[in-house]
Amino acid sequence: MQLRPFTKQDLLSWGILTQSNNHIVPTNAYALLTGHPALPNRIQCALFKGTDTTEVIDMKDYSGPIYEQIDFAYKFVLRNIRLHASFESLERKETYEIPVYAIRELIVNSIAHRSYIDRNSIKIAIFDDRLEVTSPGKLVMGQTIEKMKQGNSNIRNVATAYALRYLKYIENWGRGIPRIIKSSEECGLKPPVFIGGETELKVIIYRNNVFYKPNKKRLYKNS
């Protein structure tokens, strides 16, 4: 991925650095981007057996720079959902049961929009029937779940969002949630569910049911 070189002025304009008493000093966004312990944060990922949290199969905690957390959490989800292989004109095509765009966008959104005053972690939970991503903190003033689903962008952590946009994690403000909904529909999944907004926001994407025939070929059926 080719990125244009950034300058000190870029970091100042994004809010990664700030001017204080004729000195340039780092902000909280700088601490998040570098994984500095001054502002600890992490993503907790878990794979559960069944549809509740009774039995844990795998669990990982990711800390450090937020762009690393995004990549580690994204790979954790991909490792623990099903991959369907098909052939088109003798070419093998592999498709995950949940759109990869939706997975990545949910993780990025949780980083960009969470409250860092709340010391709780972002939680990513994989169940037999669904993926849940929960980010701490209430929705910012003026934002609602319905507005969010319609593409209204009201970013809490603007400096962090600018950095994520520079790194190509964010494409266009406000398009993420509508595209998550659309990509889920295009895959034949149930519509994503958005819960909360007062103390935390939980987003649920449902998985496809899978069954196996005696010949061990894997087939997919919509939930």
Beta strands, then each sheet from edge to edge (+ up, - down):
strand 1: 17-20
strand 2: 23-26
strand 3: 43-49
strand 4: 55-62
strand 5: 83-88
strand 6: 91-96
strand 7: 122-126
strand 8: 130-136
strand 9: 193-196
strand 10: 200-206
strand 11: 209-212
strand 12: 218-221
sheet 1: 1+ 2-
sheet 2: 4+ 3- 7- 8+ 10- 9+
sheet 3: 5+ 6-
sheet 4: 11+ 12-
end
